[in-house]
Structures are given as structure tokens and as C-alpha cells.
Amino acid sequence: MPRAELVAMLGSSAAMAETIPPSLVLIIIGSVTNLSIGALFAAGLVPPRRCILPDLVVLWRSRSDRSELAQRPTLRAIGRHSS
């Protein structure tokens, strides 16, 4: 799978993780702005439903991925590429 697709999936899932109930972010927003926390939780269930199709596409495209054949990088290689 191309690196750009992996980065896009990681970015979208990281943004979505902040709103999936029970979320401390939603509780704080609700208490600060006097919004209904129950309504915010209900609204937080919409993003995961919308992300089902992209998840299925990623699963379908990665079905032939042979990640068990990948070699684990050495600590030296990690240190060399981390800077």
C-alpha cells in the first residue's frame, strides 16, 4: 500500500478518535459551553459510521499485503533515520 494512503488513514483516524464517545474532549466542551453532553455523544457517533467505507477499502486493498515478510529494522537503522 502506498505511503500516502497509510498517512491519510492514520491522520483521519487520529482526528476521529477525539470525538468517539466516551470522549473527555466532548465532556469538556459540553461543560464549558453548556451544551448537552448526550447530544454531543450522539453527534460523536456519526464520524465512525462515515469512516466504514474507507476502512473497507483499506482492508480490501491490503488483503494481499504480506507484512509478515517485512524485516524488523535494527536500532542502528532507526537511529540513523530518526534525525
N, CA and C atoms as a LAMMPS dump frame, in Angstrom:
ITEM: TIMESTEP
0
ITEM: NUMBER OF ATOMS
249
ITEM: BOX BOUNDS ff ff ff
-5.0000000000000000e+02 5.0000000000000000e+02
-5.0000000000000000e+02 5.0000000000000000e+02
-5.0000000000000000e+02 5.0000000000000000e+02
ITEM: ATOMS id mol type element x y z
1 1 1 N 0.849 -1.168 0
2 1 2 C 0 0 0
3 1 3 C 0.898 1.236 0
4 2 1 N 0.569 2.23 -0.806
5 2 2 C 1.406 3.438 -0.87
6 2 3 C 1.455 4.185 0.459
7 3 1 N 2.585 4.793 0.702
8 3 2 C 2.8 5.511 1.959
9 3 3 C 1.781 6.633 2.14
10 4 1 N 1.4 7.322 1.059
11 4 2 C 0.439 8.421 1.16
12 4 3 C -0.911 7.931 1.677
13 5 1 N -1.335 6.748 1.25
14 5 2 C -2.604 6.206 1.72
15 5 3 C -2.529 5.853 3.208
16 6 1 N -1.406 5.32 3.633
17 6 2 C -1.251 4.992 5.047
18 6 3 C -1.275 6.244 5.917
19 7 1 N -0.626 7.298 5.452
20 7 2 C -0.606 8.549 6.204
21 7 3 C -2.004 9.149 6.261
22 8 1 N -2.755 9.088 5.163
23 8 2 C -4.114 9.619 5.147
24 8 3 C -5.011 8.854 6.108
25 9 1 N -4.909 7.545 6.127
26 9 2 C -5.736 6.749 7.035
27 9 3 C -5.361 7.019 8.492
28 10 1 N -4.078 7.144 8.778
29 10 2 C -3.641 7.447 10.136
30 10 3 C -4.132 8.818 10.575
31 11 1 N -4.029 9.797 9.693
32 11 2 C -4.476 11.147 10.033
33 11 3 C -5.97 11.226 10.275
34 12 1 N -6.747 10.568 9.447
35 12 2 C -8.201 10.625 9.623
36 12 3 C -8.629 9.864 10.869
37 13 1 N -7.987 8.755 11.159
38 13 2 C -8.369 8.007 12.359
39 13 3 C -7.938 8.741 13.623
40 14 1 N -6.833 9.464 13.576
41 14 2 C -6.399 10.23 14.748
42 14 3 C -7.36 11.379 15.016
43 15 1 N -7.835 12.035 13.969
44 15 2 C -8.793 13.126 14.164
45 15 3 C -10.129 12.595 14.65
46 16 1 N -10.519 11.433 14.194
47 16 2 C -11.796 10.851 14.569
48 16 3 C -11.763 10.336 16.013
49 17 1 N -10.62 9.934 16.488
50 17 2 C -10.513 9.345 17.822
51 17 3 C -10.873 10.34 18.924
52 18 1 N -10.774 11.615 18.655
53 18 2 C -11.101 12.633 19.661
54 18 3 C -12.594 12.771 19.887
55 19 1 N -13.425 12.301 18.95
56 19 2 C -14.862 12.534 19.073
57 19 3 C -15.671 11.282 19.362
58 20 1 N -15.076 10.112 19.314
59 20 2 C -15.836 8.892 19.548
60 20 3 C -16.144 8.775 21.038
61 21 1 N -17.422 8.638 21.395
62 21 2 C -17.793 8.533 22.81
63 21 3 C -17.272 7.251 23.428
64 22 1 N -16.997 7.221 24.691
65 22 2 C -16.976 8.343 25.621
66 22 3 C -15.675 9.117 25.482
67 23 1 N -15.785 10.373 25.211
68 23 2 C -14.622 11.203 24.937
69 23 3 C -14.532 12.331 25.97
70 24 1 N -13.373 12.47 26.559
71 24 2 C -13.171 13.564 27.515
72 24 3 C -13.291 14.919 26.833
73 25 1 N -12.888 14.987 25.572
74 25 2 C -12.982 16.245 24.833
75 25 3 C -14.436 16.68 24.741
76 26 1 N -15.351 15.744 24.428
77 26 2 C -16.769 16.088 24.336
78 26 3 C -17.338 16.496 25.69
79 27 1 N -16.906 15.846 26.752
80 27 2 C -17.392 16.208 28.088
81 27 3 C -16.924 17.612 28.46
82 28 1 N -15.686 17.929 28.172
83 28 2 C -15.162 19.264 28.488
84 28 3 C -15.868 20.325 27.659
85 29 1 N -16.053 20.07 26.375
86 29 2 C -16.751 21.044 25.515
87 29 3 C -18.182 21.247 26.015
88 30 1 N -18.854 20.162 26.365
89 30 2 C -20.222 20.276 26.85
90 30 3 C -20.324 21.043 28.151
91 31 1 N -19.385 20.827 29.063
92 31 2 C -19.45 21.523 30.343
93 31 3 C -19.048 22.991 30.229
94 32 1 N -18.14 23.312 29.339
95 32 2 C -17.705 24.703 29.179
96 32 3 C -18.759 25.527 28.447
97 33 1 N -19.399 24.93 27.435
98 33 2 C -20.335 25.687 26.596
99 33 3 C -21.794 25.458 26.965
100 34 1 N -22.079 24.685 28.008
101 34 2 C -23.441 24.364 28.433
102 34 3 C -24.246 23.66 27.342
103 35 1 N -23.588 22.862 26.538
104 35 2 C -24.273 22.033 25.554
105 35 3 C -24.608 20.693 26.178
106 36 1 N -25.608 20.035 25.624
107 36 2 C -25.994 18.726 26.129
108 36 3 C -24.905 17.709 25.819
109 37 1 N -24.377 17.069 26.852
110 37 2 C -23.327 16.068 26.663
111 37 3 C -23.892 14.861 25.932
112 38 1 N -25.146 14.51 26.198
113 38 2 C -25.788 13.409 25.48
114 38 3 C -25.889 13.688 23.989
115 39 1 N -26.227 14.942 23.641
116 39 2 C -26.304 15.309 22.221
117 39 3 C -24.918 15.279 21.574
118 40 1 N -23.912 15.717 22.32
119 40 2 C -22.551 15.667 21.784
120 40 3 C -22.099 14.227 21.583
121 41 1 N -22.469 13.34 22.508
122 41 2 C -22.123 11.928 22.346
123 41 3 C -22.833 11.344 21.134
124 42 1 N -24.101 11.703 20.949
125 42 2 C -24.835 11.215 19.771
126 42 3 C -24.188 11.73 18.496
127 43 1 N -23.76 12.982 18.491
128 43 2 C -23.082 13.537 17.324
129 43 3 C -21.716 12.886 17.119
130 44 1 N -21.102 12.428 18.187
131 44 2 C -19.8 11.772 18.074
132 44 3 C -19.876 10.392 17.464
133 45 1 N -21.085 9.838 17.337
134 45 2 C -21.239 8.528 16.7
135 45 3 C -21.305 8.613 15.183
136 46 1 N -21.458 9.806 14.631
137 46 2 C -21.561 9.96 13.181
138 46 3 C -20.22 9.725 12.477
139 47 1 N -19.09 10.287 12.941
140 47 2 C -17.828 10.076 12.217
141 47 3 C -17.427 8.611 12.043
142 48 1 N -17.587 7.749 13.056
143 48 2 C -17.203 6.353 12.812
144 48 3 C -18.058 5.678 11.746
145 49 1 N -19.323 6.04 11.685
146 49 2 C -20.182 5.456 10.653
147 49 3 C -19.766 5.906 9.267
148 50 1 N -19.321 7.143 9.155
149 50 2 C -18.902 7.653 7.846
150 50 3 C -17.561 7.071 7.419
151 51 1 N -16.778 6.572 8.363
152 51 2 C -15.451 6.045 8.044
153 51 3 C -15.462 4.547 7.769
154 52 1 N -16.627 3.932 7.761
155 52 2 C -16.681 2.495 7.494
156 52 3 C -16.255 2.198 6.062
157 53 1 N -16.715 2.992 5.099
158 53 2 C -16.357 2.734 3.704
159 53 3 C -14.854 2.863 3.455
160 54 1 N -14.192 3.943 3.908
161 54 2 C -12.735 3.977 3.708
162 54 3 C -12.007 2.829 4.392
163 55 1 N -12.49 2.408 5.562
164 55 2 C -11.868 1.27 6.237
165 55 3 C -12.005 0.003 5.415
166 56 1 N -13.172 -0.192 4.818
167 56 2 C -13.371 -1.371 3.97
168 56 3 C -12.484 -1.33 2.731
169 57 1 N -12.302 -0.14 2.17
170 57 2 C -11.415 -0.003 1.011
171 57 3 C -9.983 -0.357 1.397
172 58 1 N -9.539 0.112 2.561
173 58 2 C -8.175 -0.203 3.015
174 58 3 C -8.035 -1.701 3.257
175 59 1 N -9.03 -2.312 3.878
176 59 2 C -8.974 -3.759 4.096
177 59 3 C -8.93 -4.518 2.775
178 60 1 N -9.724 -4.088 1.817
179 60 2 C -9.759 -4.761 0.524
180 60 3 C -8.427 -4.619 -0.215
181 61 1 N -7.85 -3.411 -0.185
182 61 2 C -6.589 -3.183 -0.893
183 61 3 C -5.409 -3.845 -0.208
184 62 1 N -5.501 -4.075 1.107
185 62 2 C -4.367 -4.652 1.825
186 62 3 C -4.498 -6.163 2.006
187 63 1 N -5.463 -6.789 1.363
188 63 2 C -5.666 -8.227 1.56
189 63 3 C -4.496 -9.051 1.048
190 64 1 N -3.758 -8.525 0.081
191 64 2 C -2.609 -9.273 -0.437
192 64 3 C -1.295 -8.79 0.173
193 65 1 N -1.37 -7.911 1.161
194 65 2 C -0.162 -7.402 1.81
195 65 3 C 0.478 -8.515 2.619
196 66 1 N 1.745 -8.699 2.434
197 66 2 C 2.476 -9.76 3.138
198 66 3 C 3.369 -9.125 4.188
199 67 1 N 2.779 -8.496 5.177
200 67 2 C 3.559 -7.778 6.184
201 67 3 C 4.391 -8.716 7.057
202 68 1 N 4.025 -9.996 7.115
203 68 2 C 4.823 -10.916 7.924
204 68 3 C 6.194 -11.163 7.29
205 69 1 N 6.359 -10.796 6.019
206 69 2 C 7.648 -10.965 5.357
207 69 3 C 8.576 -9.774 5.576
208 70 1 N 8.054 -8.686 6.137
209 70 2 C 8.876 -7.494 6.366
210 70 3 C 9.907 -7.772 7.452
211 71 1 N 11.083 -7.198 7.282
212 71 2 C 12.131 -7.368 8.281
213 71 3 C 12.058 -6.244 9.302
214 72 1 N 12.261 -6.595 10.546
215 72 2 C 12.264 -5.595 11.61
216 72 3 C 13.557 -4.787 11.522
217 73 1 N 13.462 -3.439 11.565
218 73 2 C 14.681 -2.632 11.465
219 73 3 C 15.516 -2.736 12.744
220 74 1 N 16.805 -2.589 12.588
221 74 2 C 17.7 -2.608 13.742
222 74 3 C 17.626 -1.252 14.454
223 75 1 N 18.092 -1.211 15.685
224 75 2 C 18.114 0.056 16.421
225 75 3 C 19.023 1.076 15.74
226 76 1 N 20.086 0.586 15.136
227 76 2 C 21 1.486 14.419
228 76 3 C 20.302 2.14 13.233
229 77 1 N 19.516 1.368 12.495
230 77 2 C 18.788 1.918 11.339
231 77 3 C 17.714 2.912 11.799
232 78 1 N 17.066 2.629 12.909
233 78 2 C 16.057 3.542 13.446
234 78 3 C 16.706 4.849 13.855
235 79 1 N 17.834 4.76 14.547
236 79 2 C 18.547 5.972 14.963
237 79 3 C 19.055 6.778 13.801
238 80 1 N 19.492 6.122 12.757
239 80 2 C 20.018 6.814 11.589
240 80 3 C 18.904 7.563 10.851
241 81 1 N 17.7 7.024 10.813
242 81 2 C 16.618 7.631 10.049
243 81 3 C 15.728 8.541 10.891
244 82 1 N 15.92 8.589 12.183
245 82 2 C 15.055 9.385 13.034
246 82 3 C 15.47 10.849 13.105
247 83 1 N 16.662 11.173 12.712
248 83 2 C 17.113 12.565 12.825
249 83 3 C 16.818 13.38 11.606
